[in-house]
């Protein structure tokens, strides 16, 4: 496109344009004419030969501050190539576009990412001071602009350590915001996950004996749904068979189909009859079993077969078409059913997993157990496998590029699962734990869940409509502010950078000279950013519109996952040919916003680099830089539900899209934009769309191996989107076709770029645009592409070469380094300046397209091959795809060695675990042998057993059920326990010694042997500690308290309940003392088992035991104090969750009055004068066998009780 194609008398471009690419094309042609007249200092209607020159575009590629600094040096070098200024030339015919500097020749300035920092800085200078003065400011070595940029090259922390605190708190604010949003999202998910558990906890309508084997209600629901749908859909698909006549209609079922359906129906009837023979089938109450699931599957098959046969027999379509459509529909239904079943199963997994973690935490277990526990196992495995894994990782080498992204995806999903589980654990604890906060101890679970739901609903109502929250919770604002003040602020006249040098830093320095201060005019609105009106180029800001889901826009590409969006003050260019003009009232934003978006490399949406794992990682780390922009037009009509959601609750939809990497491009009312390099990093893309005649690319990408990945991407997209072919010159071809006088620059082949040492190396390419029909037949317009890529040569400055020797990655250091020090900044800047000075008008005039339309004589094009590939090709005589036998043998040997080491390490780990298990079994066997010998003469009539034998026997019986005991020893322990129990039933001899010994043994050894299984945890999924009546009464008391009816609350406290609320300790003179007689049931005494959780509570528990024995020994048999936590460790089981207050667990409801009487003995440290928590009385789970007269007393740890006693 040439500017002189437009008539010279055409008016300037209107302020608004139609949404049409040709209209934008025409407006820019007129603007280029006006731009060149302004640069030449001509009148609006004046003519000049320079107006007919080909169009020139300068592209500044992405690459962060590295690219920005190199591009700045290049611009300064170009500005220094000037002659006599146009202002000093009286004759307009003598004026030139390059008189004030080479930048006057640039019509288009296309920038991406880091190149946009410098491009926007230059555009702001031009708009503020005009093109001549802007070039003069860049060219001067003592320019205030240069001093400002040099001093603020570390733009993220320009004030050094003083500014680091701001960056830290900004990051923490963004991190906290995103995790707060995630917490509320997990609230909703958590309420859904615990819904079945909450219903069972509140109503207890399900039989735990049948349901607890499923661990969670979600899993039988998933199985029932799958059994009721999947078999029928599969059988129906198989029943939809082709016919010998594809055109037949209304094809009925064959006799085999009828027999099959009848057989399935008969089998279902037989199974149903068998299930109903014993009792009424009630899977809701008794839980789903495999027989019931089989019945559902048979019924599903029958229904599926009947549905398919009826559709085919009654349909009016040709049989082949009907079968094809039916199969497609059945497949979709099967997919939907499977996804629903998997989702329900996932809810069950979250429910079960979070509950298990909560049980571990509530029981006081540590995540890293010692010995043969989980922690020891992990440490042992890592220690054994470290060396072989390192060896295998080192051998992977380049293969890591394939599995590393997958590993990141898996790791991020695991991290997400861990975060969700953590929040679900908190929710489960808050809703179900008996001892959360003292104020919530009496609040039933359903009211706690209702409180959580209210908090979530309030948050959604108050914040869901705040669309800008998605942007303000990211780091975009911080990033934009730093870029604006470090780069764009140079074009702010209030900063005073157009005058002399900046004043020195002192106490009187004005805020306008401080980069950390916000000054009015540092940024400008995009619709007022028009550097072409002051003689500068049209600035094209490249961004990427992310899209990972198909839509109706026609822009979706599964490989690109996004499309280019180029922003100017006129509008937004979308993809290869679409244009949306900006109208008054549109969300145009500021130039700083678009430059920050253009450089938003760290974003959940990253164009072709987008992945779920990367999105989750960036999202939860809080380093989001992408930006949501309101769509200027509604391109697709959304369904009503989606339209309402985006209207009233855009914030959660935006955040969910980022976390899941789900973006719909232009189909939604908000677009998610990110770094332009996520689509095309060179910036040449919009110049190719305009068919620019001569293009200069400052390629500042990180390409230390000179593999030219960005250029390869450009060549591919140019061919696909614009039909343009880009062919690069070889060094020999360039020397043959062009004289290229002077030794400043050398055209190199791509593979020779890294090996250049004699002079500055550039790449030269021919661009052939899409073919079109002309007067002489088909032809293809041509253009020239000159690539300036950072490379070193021997004539560079001494300090620059010294820096290169100290930093081997220079000039392609990591883009992750965004804080350049002085030497680093100056090296990149000086390298770009060196190239810019060499690009003078005389050298460029030798190339096609600079002064006249491009016509290339290229015969043999170079291929894009890296220097490393060239060296490898020269070193190897055989093809790259064929490996030598020796190399294969070496690699195989190394692989076998690593695999052998890995297997050996696993075997050693298993051997160590086996050795530990054998040691435990040996110790248990020795204890069993010693106790058996000591009790072989045990006589219940007159027992004579030493105290230490009783202690050893207690330890032995505590090991029952432990894996430390072999099956034979377990049988021996049970037999020994049975013999002791038989002896304990015998009456004692009448002698005083025998009666005393028998009484002592009955309270000690006999009580231990006869001890039934205990209710050893206060935290059970299927057996809540409170009944529905207790929860209803607690809810009524809370409601009365909230409504202020204190009198009714007082009367409600004395209502008799089947399971009364906590009973306060009774004073010594209470009339209830007489009720101790209830502990005597016939001729038998009640048996009280006192359980503690730690040894610190034993002394207080012993005092309690002695008090009960002294006053009620003839009524209550008090067994030795047992440490439930120690017993669990001996049996290698989970430690029990402590009850929050002293709790009686009744094996027989008739023992309630006895427990009420015994509660008066419980005092300090569990009941204190400052706060009386009372005593709980609970009945044992319904599935347990009742034992008359047996009562358990669970005493919470003294430390916990002491803490809970605080007011």
C-alpha positions, 0 to 999 in steps of 0.5 A: 500500500502506498500513501499516494494511492489516495487523492491529495485533496481527500479530507482527513479521517473522520473521528469514527469509522464503520466496522469495516476493514476497507474503511480503516484502510482508506482512513490510514492512507489519508492519515499517512499523507497528512503525516508525511506533510507534517514531517516535511513541514508542508501545507495540507494541499502541498505536493512532494516526491516523498509522498510517493515513497513506499510505506515503511513499517518498524516492528519492535518485538516482544521480550520484556525489558530486554527487547525494550532496551535494545529497541530504545538503542535502535531508535536512538541510533536511527535518530542520530542518522540525520542531516540538515534539519528541514526547518533550516531548508527554505526550499520545500523541494529540498526537504526530506523525511530523513533530514531530522532522523531516520525515524521520519521515514517510519509510517507504521510503528508496530509493537508487541510486549516489551517493544511496546514500552519503547514504542509508546514512549516514542509515540508520546514524545512525538505527540507532546513535542513533535517529530523533530524535537522527539528525534532530537531528544532521543539522539542527544547523549545528554538528553533528559529523556535518556537519563530518565530511561537509564535511571528507571530501567529497573521499572518494577522497583525503580526506587530499589529496596525502598520500593520493594515493599510496595511490590511485596504488599501489592503482590500479597494484596492480589494473592489475598484477593484471589484466594478470598474469591477461591474460598467463597467458591469452595464454600459453595462447592463444599456445601454441595459436597456435604449436603448428603452428610448434613441431611443424614447428620440432621435426620439420621434416617439412613441405617448406618449399618448398611450405609457406612461401608460406602463411606459417603452417600455420593458413591452409591448414588453414582453407582445407582445412576450409572446402573440405571442409565449406562447399560440401557444406552449401551444396549440401545446402541447395539440394538440400532442395527443397519438394515439390508435396505437403507431406504426402508422405513418403520423397521420393526424389531426382529424375533431375536430382539423380542427374545432378548428383551423378554429374557432381560425382563424375566431376569429382572423379575426373578431378581426382584422377587428374590430381593423381596422374599426376605423383606421389603427392598428399601435401598434408600434406608438400607443402602444400595447393594450389588444385587439392587444395582444389578436389578437397576442395570437389567431394568435399564437394558429393558427400557433402552431396548424398548426405546430404540425399537420403538423409535425405529419402528415408529419413525418416518425417516429412512432406516439408515438415517434414523439409525445414524441419528439415534446412535449419535444421540445415544452416544451423546447421552452416554457421554453426559451420563458418564460425566454426571456419574464421574462428577458425583463420584468426584464429590464423594471423593472430596467428601471422603478425602476431606473427612479423612483429613479432618479425622487425622487432624482432630485426632492429633495425629501428625502427618509424618509419623516416625518408624514405619509410619507414612513420614518415615516411609516417604523419607526412606523412599526419597533417600533411596530413590534420589540418586536413580531419579536424578540419573534418569532425569539427566538422561531425559535431556531434550525429552523433558520438553515433551513431558514437562508441560504434562507434568506441570498440568498434573502438578497444578491439578494436584495442587488444586485438589489439595487447596479444595480439600483444605477448604473442605476440611475447614468447612467440615470442621466448622459444620460438624466438629463438636468443639469449634468455637465456644459460641458455636458448641451448642449450634447444630450442624444444619444451622452452621451450614446455613450460616456458611450459606448466608455468608456465601450468598451475601458475598455474591450479592455484594460483589458478583456484579463488580466486573472490575474486581477481576482486574483489580485483583490482579497485578495489572494495575501495578504493572501498568503504573510502573510502565506508565511512569517509567516509559510513557511519562517522558511524554508528559510536559509536566515532567519537564524532560524536554528541557535541560538535564534533570536536577540532582537528587536532594531534599528539594527535588520536585515530585515531577522528577520522581518516578514513584510519584503520580503526575497528571498527564503521565498517561493518555486516553487511547482515543486521544493518542495520535502521534501521526498528527505530529509527524510520527508513525501510526502506532499499532499495539498488538495484543492477544484475544484468548479463545479456548472454546469453539463459538459462532464467531469463526475465529476459533483455532484449536492450535492458536487458542487465540487471535490477534487484536491490534489496538489504535485510537481508531478501533480494534482489529480482530484476526486477519480482516475484522475491524471494530471501530471505537465509538463514544462510550466504548471501553477504550481505556488508556494507552498505558492499559493497552501497553500493559496488556500487550506485555501481560506475559504471565496470564492464565490465558496465554494464546497457543501456550495456554494449558490448564496446568499453567493457568492454575499455577499462574492463578493461584500464585497470584501473578495474573497480568491479563486484562478483561476488556468490555466488548465494544460490540455484541458479536454473538447472541447468547442464550438467556441464562448466559446473558443474565449471568454475564450481566448480573454476575460477571466477576465469578464467571471471569475468575472461573474462566481464568482458573479453568483456562476457558475463554470464548473469544469475542463471543462473551460480553468481556474479552480476555486479553494478554501479551501480544506475543502469545499470538505473534511476537515479532509485531510484523503481523499487522504490517503484513495485513496492511501489505507494507512495502518495507518492514524493519523488525527489531527482533529482541526475543530470547533466542540464544541458539538462533533457532528463529522460533518467532520468525518461523511462527510469523512465516507460518501465520503469514501464509495461512492468514494472508497468503503471503510467502516470506523467503530469506536470502542466503549470504551468497544470494545477497552478495550476488544481487546487491552491492551493499556498499560499506561494511557497516552491515552484512546480510547473513543466512539464518544459520550463520547468524551466531558465527558472525564476528566481523560486522553487524549481521542482519537477515533479509527476506522477500515478502510476496503478498497474496496473488491478484489479477492485474492488467497483465494477468496474475501477479503478486506484490512484493515487499522487503523484510529486514530483521535486526537481531541482536548479535555480537561482533568484534567492533563493539565497545570494550565494556559491551564485549567485557559484559558479554564475556562475563554473561554467556547468555548475552544478548539473549538473557532470560525474559524473566529478568525484568530488573536490569542493573546499570551494566546490563541495561547499558549493554543492550542499549548500546548494542541496539544503538550500534545497529541503529547507526548502521541503518542509514539512508544510503545503505537502506536505499540499496534494498528493494522497497525503500525508495521504489516498489520492491522487485526481488530477484531471489533465486534460492531462498535460505531455510530457517536453520539454527546455528546449532543445527548447522554445526550438528549437520557438519559434524555428523555424516549420517542423517539425524534420524538414524542413531549409531549402534554404539550410541544405542548400546550405551544408552541402553546400558545406562537405561538398564543401569538406572532401572536396576538401581531403581528396582534395587532401591524399591527392594531395599525399602520393602525389606526395611519395612518387613524388618520393622514388622518382624521386630514388632511381631517378635516383641508382641510374641515375647509379651504374650509368652511372658503373660501366659506363663504368669497367668497359667495358674490363675484362680478366680476364687483366690487370685494371686497375681503380681501388679506388674503382671496385671500391667503386662496383661493390660498391654497385651490385651490392648494389642488385640487387633494389632498387625503386630500380632500373628494370627496364632498369637491373636487366637492365643490371646483370645483364648487366654482372655476367655479363660480369665473371664471364666475365672472372674465369674467364680465366687471368691473363697470366704477368707479375707485375703481371697475376698480382697484379692478377688475384689482387686482383680475384678476391678483391674484384670477382670474389668480389662478382659471383659471390656467391650469395644468402646465408642472411642471417638467423638467424631464419626461420619455415620454416628453423630454425637447428638440426636435429631431431637437434641439438635431440634431443641438446641435450634429452638433455644438458639432461636429463642435467644435470638428473638429475645424471649428469655423467659421461654429460654429459661423454661426450655432449659428444664424440658425433659428430653430422651437425650438431655443436654449437658448435665452440670456437676451436682453439689455434694448435698444434692438430692440426686445423690440418692440416685446412685442406687440406680447403678445397681442392676439386680445383683450386678454392679454397673461397670465404669470405664474411664478413658483418657487421651494423654498421660497428662490427664492420668493423675486427675483421672486417678483422683476421680476414680478413687473418689467414685470407688470410695463412695460407690464401690459397692454400686459401680465397678470402676475399671483401670484408667485406659489411654485410648490414644496409646492403645490406638498407636499400639494397634497402629490405628488412628488416634481417637478424636477427643470429646470436648467435655466430659462425656458419658457413653451409655451401652444401655439407655437404662444407665442414664440415671446412673450416669447423672448420679456419677456426673457430680464427681466430675470437677476440676480441671474439667469443670471450673468455677469460671465456666461450667461446660457441664457433662454430656451424656450420649447413647452408643451407636445403634449398630453396636450390641448393647451391654447392660450396665456398661458406661464409658466416661471419656475425659478430654485432655487436661490442656484442652479442658483448661483452654475451653474453661476460659471465659 
